[in-house]
Amino acid sequence: GGFVGLLVLSERGVELLQISGHMSVEEKEEVQPLFPADKALTEVKNKFEQLLSCPPTTVERGDLVYVPEIIDRNAGRYRLVPAWCFSIRQQLTDITGSVMEQESVVLIHAFTGDEII
């Protein structure tokens, strides 16, 4: 089985946490400082600037989310890790000159600053 969760954060902290389905908390990690959002955004910008033929790119929004990291797929064990989630929009032009938009997401680990692939 799986689970569905909703987490609402504000500057006051956790406002709402709802989880449906089966999930148990086995351990908690100690509180760590977050990698700053502005530095995470700089990492995202650098990633796209390094691409030689990068089309026009816009960062639409950035949110702090939790993403599952597999611990043991067979046992259904995961760890939820915080990540800065940036929504990216790119304008692509095909060989006929038609322009289309592509949307993607870049996740930056909120503790380490590394991209989550």
C-alpha positions as CSV (number, residue, x, y, z in Angstrom):
1,G,0.0,0.0,0.0
2,G,0.9,3.6,-0.4
3,F,0.2,6.8,1.4
4,V,-0.8,10.3,0.6
5,G,0.3,13.3,2.6
6,L,-0.4,17.0,2.9
7,L,2.0,19.3,4.7
8,V,1.4,23.0,5.0
9,L,4.3,25.1,6.3
10,S,4.4,28.8,7.1
11,E,6.9,31.1,8.8
12,R,5.4,29.8,12.1
13,G,6.3,26.2,11.2
14,V,4.0,23.3,10.5
15,E,0.4,24.4,10.1
16,L,-1.1,21.2,9.0
17,L,0.0,17.6,8.5
18,Q,-2.4,15.0,7.1
19,I,-1.4,11.5,6.1
20,S,-3.7,8.9,4.6
21,G,-2.7,5.2,4.2
22,H,-0.1,3.2,5.9
23,M,3.1,4.8,7.1
24,S,5.0,4.4,10.3
25,V,7.7,6.6,11.8
26,E,10.7,4.4,12.7
27,E,13.2,7.1,13.6
28,K,13.6,10.9,13.6
29,E,16.7,12.7,12.6
30,E,18.0,15.7,14.6
31,V,17.0,19.1,13.4
32,Q,19.5,20.5,10.8
33,P,19.7,24.0,9.4
34,L,18.3,24.4,5.9
35,F,20.4,25.1,2.8
36,P,19.2,28.7,2.0
37,A,16.6,29.0,-0.7
38,D,18.5,31.8,-2.5
39,K,21.6,29.6,-2.8
40,A,19.5,26.6,-4.0
41,L,18.1,28.9,-6.7
42,T,21.6,29.9,-7.7
43,E,22.5,26.2,-8.1
44,V,19.5,25.8,-10.4
45,K,20.5,28.9,-12.5
46,N,24.1,27.6,-12.7
47,K,22.9,24.2,-13.9
48,F,21.0,25.8,-16.9
49,E,23.8,28.4,-17.6
50,Q,26.3,25.5,-18.1
51,L,24.2,24.0,-20.9
52,L,25.6,25.2,-24.2
53,S,22.4,25.4,-26.1
54,C,20.0,26.1,-23.3
55,P,16.7,27.6,-24.5
56,P,15.1,30.6,-22.7
57,T,14.4,29.3,-19.1
58,T,12.2,30.8,-16.4
59,V,12.0,29.6,-12.8
60,E,8.3,29.8,-12.1
61,R,8.3,29.1,-8.4
62,G,10.1,27.5,-5.5
63,D,8.7,25.5,-2.7
64,L,10.0,23.5,0.3
65,V,8.7,19.9,0.0
66,Y,9.5,16.5,1.3
67,V,10.5,13.8,-1.2
68,P,10.8,10.1,-0.6
69,E,14.3,8.5,-0.7
70,I,14.3,4.7,-1.0
71,I,15.9,2.8,1.9
72,D,14.6,-0.7,1.1
73,R,12.3,-1.0,-1.9
74,N,11.4,-4.6,-1.1
75,A,10.3,-3.8,2.5
76,G,8.6,-0.6,1.3
77,R,10.9,1.6,3.5
78,Y,11.5,5.2,2.6
79,R,13.0,8.3,4.2
80,L,11.4,11.6,3.7
81,V,14.0,14.3,3.0
82,P,13.3,18.1,2.6
83,A,14.0,19.6,-0.8
84,W,13.7,22.9,-2.5
85,C,11.4,22.2,-5.5
86,F,11.8,24.7,-8.4
87,S,9.3,24.6,-11.3
88,I,11.1,25.4,-14.5
89,R,9.6,26.6,-17.8
90,Q,11.6,26.5,-21.1
91,Q,10.7,27.7,-24.6
92,L,11.8,25.2,-27.1
93,T,11.9,25.7,-30.9
94,D,11.7,22.6,-33.2
95,I,13.4,22.3,-36.6
96,T,10.3,23.8,-38.3
97,G,10.5,27.0,-36.1
98,S,7.5,26.1,-34.0
99,V,7.8,27.2,-30.4
100,M,6.5,25.1,-27.5
101,E,6.9,25.2,-23.8
102,Q,8.3,22.5,-21.6
103,E,7.8,22.3,-17.9
104,S,10.1,20.5,-15.5
105,V,11.1,20.3,-11.8
106,V,14.5,20.6,-10.2
107,L,14.9,19.3,-6.6
108,I,17.7,20.5,-4.4
109,H,18.3,18.7,-1.1
110,A,17.4,21.2,1.6
111,F,20.2,20.1,3.9
112,T,23.1,19.4,1.6
113,G,22.4,21.7,-1.4
114,D,22.9,18.8,-3.8
115,E,20.5,18.2,-6.7
116,I,18.2,15.2,-6.2
117,I,18.0,13.2,-9.4
